[in-house]
Amino acid sequence: MIIWLASYPKSGNTWIRAVLISYYFTKDGIFSFNDLSRIPDYPNKIFLEDDTDLNMIKDGEIYKFWHQSQKKIVEQKKAKFLKTHNMLGSIKGVQFTKPEFSLGTVHIIRDPRNVITSIKNHLNFESYEKAFEYMKTENAFIKGEDNARFAFLGSWRTHYTSWMSDQTLRRITVKYEDLEKNTVSTFRKIIEFINKICRFNNDIDEKKLLNSINCTSFEKMSEGEKEGKFTENVINKHNQKIKFFYMGPKNDWREILPDSMKKKMNDYFKKDLEILNYKNI
């Protein structure tokens, strides 16, 4: 059964992924970049049977393989963490996932006014205007090096509401901002949720949790990226790696965004900011 780590891009998914890997897949909670593959991105060619399936997939048609690939995961009769940026919706009548495939979801959201700064860098947009238009685009997607790595995002609004409004999957929704301000208690809630849906009876190992958090700090992850240990960077049109661990705690829209963009985003996302209890100032 699948435990989804679901988020719009640049919302903290990789951070949670790293902490969970450290906590659940090591003896002492010490993170290694080599272990990132323990929670792979979905969809991905590794979930296809062979290259024949990969060659059959046309651009944007990975949805045809969603159910058969998830069914194979369930048949292994083990809990499986999967990271995804896909919205929880359907393409041509095919739903992204089903309750019979999924144990539950860790859903991560982030203030869109901070998302835009990271999205601008991550997807190499030339301006905040371009990044803003992308976040409003209902047919937005991200694509990897082959047709198996294709995530249907939708707009930022559609993405978060698709996961938050779902009543079929057990879910915990956490804010990136809470991960920053109340790191230990927020990660503890995530661990408690996972232990519950997986029916783990063990109590939280506080020492291991602290190790998992401390060794995956932004500074340490950024340093690992500088040393070439992180291999999931996007490559720009000049064949250069785009820095993944970009600004971290320094990413504050109040200080970074031009006044004109602040107003546009505050106006456009006014209701969303109220729903999610983000201050519209």
C-alpha positions as CSV (number, residue, x, y, z in Angstrom):
1,M,0.0,0.0,0.0
2,I,1.2,3.5,-0.8
3,I,1.8,6.4,1.5
4,W,1.9,9.5,-0.6
5,L,4.1,12.5,0.1
6,A,2.1,15.0,-2.0
7,S,2.8,18.6,-2.7
8,Y,3.0,21.3,-5.3
9,P,6.7,21.7,-6.3
10,K,9.0,23.6,-4.0
11,S,6.8,23.2,-0.9
12,G,8.9,21.1,1.3
13,N,8.4,17.6,-0.1
14,T,12.1,16.8,-0.3
15,W,12.7,17.9,3.3
16,I,10.0,15.6,4.6
17,R,11.2,12.8,2.4
18,A,14.7,13.1,3.8
19,V,13.5,13.1,7.4
20,L,11.3,10.1,6.9
21,I,14.1,8.2,5.2
22,S,16.4,9.0,8.1
23,Y,13.8,7.9,10.6
24,Y,12.3,4.8,9.0
25,F,15.2,3.4,7.0
26,T,18.3,3.9,9.2
27,K,19.2,2.6,12.7
28,D,20.3,5.9,14.1
29,G,18.5,8.6,12.1
30,I,21.6,9.7,10.2
31,F,20.7,10.8,6.6
32,S,22.6,9.8,3.5
33,F,22.0,11.3,0.1
34,N,22.4,7.7,-1.3
35,D,19.2,6.8,0.5
36,L,16.9,9.3,-1.3
37,S,15.9,6.5,-3.8
38,R,14.1,4.8,-0.9
39,I,11.3,7.3,-1.5
40,P,11.2,7.6,-5.3
41,D,9.3,10.2,-7.3
42,Y,6.1,9.0,-8.9
43,P,5.3,8.5,-11.7
44,N,8.7,7.1,-12.8
45,K,9.9,4.5,-15.3
46,I,11.1,2.3,-12.4
47,F,7.4,1.4,-11.9
48,L,7.0,0.1,-15.4
49,E,7.7,-3.5,-16.3
50,D,10.2,-2.9,-19.0
51,D,11.4,-0.6,-21.7
52,T,8.6,-1.8,-23.9
53,D,6.1,-0.1,-21.7
54,L,8.3,3.0,-21.7
55,N,8.4,3.1,-25.5
56,M,4.6,2.8,-25.6
57,I,4.0,5.9,-23.5
58,K,3.4,9.0,-25.6
59,D,3.9,12.5,-24.2
60,G,1.4,13.2,-21.4
61,E,-0.1,9.7,-21.4
62,I,1.5,8.2,-18.3
63,Y,-1.9,8.3,-16.8
64,K,-2.7,5.1,-18.7
65,F,-0.2,3.3,-16.5
66,W,-1.1,4.8,-13.1
67,H,-3.4,2.0,-11.9
68,Q,-1.4,-1.0,-13.2
69,S,1.8,0.3,-11.7
70,Q,0.1,1.1,-8.3
71,K,-1.5,-2.3,-8.3
72,K,1.9,-4.0,-8.6
73,I,3.1,-2.0,-5.6
74,V,0.1,-3.1,-3.5
75,E,0.7,-6.7,-4.5
76,Q,4.1,-6.6,-2.7
77,K,2.1,-6.3,0.5
78,K,4.4,-3.7,2.0
79,A,4.0,0.0,2.9
80,K,5.7,2.1,0.2
81,F,6.4,5.8,0.5
82,L,6.1,7.7,-2.8
83,K,6.8,11.3,-3.5
84,T,4.5,13.0,-6.0
85,H,3.7,16.4,-7.4
86,N,0.7,15.2,-9.3
87,M,-2.6,16.7,-8.3
88,L,-5.3,14.4,-7.0
89,G,-7.6,14.3,-10.1
90,S,-8.4,12.4,-13.2
91,I,-7.2,12.5,-16.8
92,K,-9.7,11.3,-19.3
93,G,-11.6,9.4,-16.6
94,V,-8.6,7.8,-15.0
95,Q,-8.2,8.8,-11.4
96,F,-4.6,9.4,-10.2
97,T,-5.0,6.8,-7.4
98,K,-7.7,4.8,-5.6
99,P,-8.3,4.0,-1.9
100,E,-7.5,0.4,-2.5
101,F,-4.0,1.4,-3.5
102,S,-3.3,4.0,-0.8
103,L,-2.8,3.9,3.0
104,G,-2.9,7.6,3.3
105,T,-1.3,10.9,2.4
106,V,1.1,13.4,3.9
107,H,0.0,16.6,2.1
108,I,2.4,19.6,2.2
109,I,1.4,23.2,1.5
110,R,3.3,26.4,1.4
111,D,2.4,30.1,1.1
112,P,2.2,30.7,-2.6
113,R,4.1,34.0,-2.2
114,N,7.1,32.0,-1.1
115,V,6.5,29.2,-3.6
116,I,6.8,31.6,-6.5
117,T,10.4,32.6,-5.6
118,S,11.5,29.0,-5.6
119,I,9.5,28.1,-8.7
120,K,11.0,31.0,-10.6
121,N,14.5,29.6,-9.8
122,H,13.6,25.9,-10.1
123,L,11.9,26.1,-13.5
124,N,14.2,28.8,-14.7
125,F,11.5,31.4,-15.4
126,E,12.8,34.8,-16.7
127,S,10.5,36.8,-14.5
128,Y,8.1,36.7,-11.6
129,E,5.3,37.4,-14.1
130,K,6.1,34.2,-16.0
131,A,6.2,32.2,-12.7
132,F,2.9,33.7,-11.6
133,E,1.2,32.8,-14.9
134,Y,2.5,29.2,-14.5
135,M,1.1,29.0,-11.0
136,K,-2.3,30.1,-12.3
137,T,-2.3,27.7,-15.3
138,E,-4.9,24.9,-15.0
139,N,-3.1,22.6,-17.5
140,A,0.4,23.1,-16.0
141,F,2.7,20.1,-15.8
142,I,6.3,19.1,-15.1
143,K,8.2,16.6,-17.2
144,G,11.4,14.7,-16.6
145,E,13.8,13.1,-19.0
146,D,11.3,10.6,-20.4
147,N,7.6,10.3,-20.8
148,A,7.2,8.3,-17.6
149,R,8.2,11.3,-15.5
150,F,5.2,13.5,-16.2
151,A,3.2,15.1,-13.4
152,F,-0.1,16.9,-14.0
153,L,0.0,19.8,-11.6
154,G,-2.9,22.0,-12.5
155,S,-2.8,25.5,-11.0
156,W,-1.4,26.0,-7.5
157,R,-5.0,26.4,-6.2
158,T,-6.3,23.4,-8.0
159,H,-3.4,21.3,-6.7
160,Y,-3.8,22.0,-3.0
161,T,-7.6,21.8,-3.1
162,S,-7.6,18.5,-4.9
163,W,-5.7,16.9,-2.0
164,M,-7.4,18.8,0.8
165,S,-11.0,18.3,-0.4
166,D,-10.6,14.5,-0.9
167,Q,-12.6,12.4,1.5
168,T,-11.4,9.0,0.4
169,L,-7.8,8.9,1.6
170,R,-6.6,9.3,5.2
171,R,-4.5,12.5,5.2
172,I,-2.5,14.8,7.3
173,T,-1.9,18.3,5.9
174,V,1.1,20.2,7.1
175,K,2.4,23.7,6.3
176,Y,6.0,24.3,5.3
177,E,5.9,27.3,7.6
178,D,5.1,25.0,10.6
179,L,8.0,22.8,9.6
180,E,10.2,25.8,9.9
181,K,8.8,27.3,13.1
182,N,7.8,24.2,15.0
183,T,10.1,21.6,13.4
184,V,10.2,18.9,16.0
185,S,6.5,19.0,17.0
186,T,5.3,19.1,13.3
187,F,7.5,16.2,12.3
188,R,6.4,14.3,15.4
189,K,2.8,14.7,14.2
190,I,3.8,13.3,10.8
191,I,5.4,10.3,12.4
192,E,2.4,9.7,14.6
193,F,0.1,9.8,11.6
194,I,2.3,7.3,9.6
195,N,2.6,4.9,12.6
196,K,-1.2,5.0,13.0
197,I,-2.1,4.2,9.3
198,C,0.6,1.6,9.2
199,R,-0.5,0.1,12.5
200,F,2.9,0.4,14.0
201,N,2.7,0.0,17.8
202,N,6.1,1.4,18.6
203,D,6.4,4.8,20.3
204,I,8.3,7.6,18.7
205,D,12.1,7.3,19.1
206,E,12.8,10.9,20.1
207,K,16.5,10.6,19.8
208,K,16.3,9.2,16.4
209,L,13.7,11.8,15.3
210,L,16.1,14.6,16.5
211,N,18.9,13.1,14.6
212,S,16.8,12.8,11.5
213,I,15.8,16.5,11.7
214,N,19.3,17.8,12.6
215,C,21.1,16.0,9.8
216,T,18.6,17.2,7.2
217,S,18.7,20.9,8.0
218,F,18.7,23.3,5.0
219,E,22.4,24.1,5.7
220,K,23.4,20.5,5.6
221,M,21.4,19.6,2.6
222,S,22.7,22.6,0.7
223,E,26.2,21.7,1.6
224,G,25.7,18.2,0.4
225,E,24.4,19.6,-2.9
226,K,27.5,21.7,-3.2
227,E,29.6,18.6,-2.7
228,G,27.8,16.9,-5.6
229,K,25.9,14.4,-3.4
230,F,22.4,15.6,-4.6
231,T,21.6,14.3,-8.1
232,E,18.0,15.4,-8.7
233,N,18.7,18.9,-10.0
234,V,16.8,20.3,-13.0
235,I,19.1,21.1,-15.9
236,N,18.6,24.4,-17.7
237,K,18.8,25.1,-21.4
238,H,22.5,25.8,-21.1
239,N,23.0,22.3,-19.7
240,Q,23.7,23.6,-16.2
241,K,22.4,22.4,-12.9
242,I,19.9,24.7,-11.3
243,K,20.5,25.0,-7.5
244,F,17.8,22.9,-5.7
245,F,18.4,24.0,-2.1
246,Y,18.0,27.7,-3.1
247,M,17.1,30.1,-0.3
248,G,15.7,28.1,2.6
249,P,14.8,30.3,5.6
250,K,15.8,33.4,3.7
251,N,12.9,33.0,1.3
252,D,10.6,35.7,2.6
253,W,8.2,37.2,0.1
254,R,7.8,40.3,2.1
255,E,11.5,41.1,1.5
256,I,11.9,39.6,-1.9
257,L,8.9,40.2,-4.1
258,P,8.4,43.5,-5.9
259,D,5.5,45.5,-4.5
260,S,3.5,45.0,-7.8
261,M,3.8,41.2,-7.5
262,K,2.9,41.3,-3.8
263,K,-0.4,43.1,-4.7
264,K,-1.2,40.8,-7.6
265,M,-0.7,37.7,-5.5
266,N,-2.5,39.0,-2.5
267,D,-5.5,39.9,-4.7
268,Y,-5.5,36.7,-6.8
269,F,-5.0,34.3,-3.8
270,K,-7.1,36.4,-1.3
271,K,-9.6,33.6,-0.6
272,D,-6.9,30.9,-0.5
273,L,-4.8,32.8,1.9
274,E,-7.8,33.2,4.2
275,I,-8.7,29.5,3.9
276,L,-5.2,28.5,4.7
277,N,-4.8,31.1,7.4
278,Y,-1.9,32.9,5.7
279,K,-1.8,36.6,6.6
280,N,-2.8,38.7,3.6
281,I,-0.4,41.6,4.4
